[in-house]
Amino acid sequence: MAVLLNKDIPHSKRCWQEWKEAASTSPEQLDQLPRSTWAMAVRYTLWLLERKAPGPGVEVRVAPWGAVKILEGPASDPHNLTPPDVIELEPRVWLELAAGITTWQAEREKGNITAVGERDDLSELLPLAD
């Protein structure tokens, strides 16, 4: 499930760097970033996650900008297409996790992560290095 086209990787990597720089400055800086920067940063980090932990077993969704399947394990039912494990996050939460600004446990305790299935903890895969 390609979340990025090869031609978009350099641009999306720049967006991810721009997002991290803004995040290190202030929340106001983040809020001023264009929607397109957020979208490409999300797609890039999902692309990184997909390469770090390939497989069909867990679907990670960061609506509205992307979803990837990762980790080995049971794949989706051919009639359903949704794997047995699904994790959903808001873009800000996802990017903060990917950057190491927050932790999986902290966001889970705040109720910012929706996860269904046995493999509902990505803490060993985060933060992402690019």
C-alpha positions, -999 to +999 in steps of 0.1 A: +000+000+000+021+029-013+016+060+009+042+080-012+053+080-048+091+077-053+092+111-069+076+127-037+101+113-012+125+142-013+097+168-009+080+149+018+113+145+037+118+183+036+082+187+049+090+163+078+122+183+086+102+216+085+075+201+108+102+190+133+119+224+132+085+241+139+077+216+167+110+224+184+102+261+182+066+265+195+031+252+191+022+284+173+048+277+147+032+243+141-002+258+137+011+281+110+024+253+088+004+248+057-019+218+056+002+204+027+033+203+049+014+184+076+001+159+049+035+152+034+051+149+069+025+123+078+030+104+046+068+104+049+067+091+084+042+064+075+065+055+046+095+053+071+074+031+094+064+008+066+101+002+057+111-003+093+084-030+100+071-044+068+042-068+068+004-072+064-006-077+101-013-042+115-029-012+098-018+022+110-042+050+100-035+087+103-066+103+088-070+120+065-035+116+050-025+080+050-025+044+062+000+016+060+001-020+068+031-031+089+044-060+110+042-097+102+012-116+113-022-126+100-032-105+070-066-092+063-095-114+054-100-114+016-136-103+020-129-075+046-094-061+036-089-048+072-063-066+091-071-080+126-051-052+142-059-015+135-044+016+151-058+051+144-041+084+154-046+121+148-019+137+127-004+158+155-002+128+178+013+106+151+040+132+142+049+139+179+053+101+184+074+098+152+096+127+163+100+114+199+083+144+214+059+122+233+056+085+241+031+058+231+022+052+268+016+089+275-007+092+244-025+060+252-032+071+287-046+104+274-069+085+251-052+098+219-047+064+204-074+041+192-062+005+188-080-027+181-063-061+182-035-079+200-006-058+185-017-024+197+016-010+209+041+006+185+064+019+212+093-003+201+092+012+166+091+048+177+106+074+174+114+071+137+149+079+124+152+093+089 
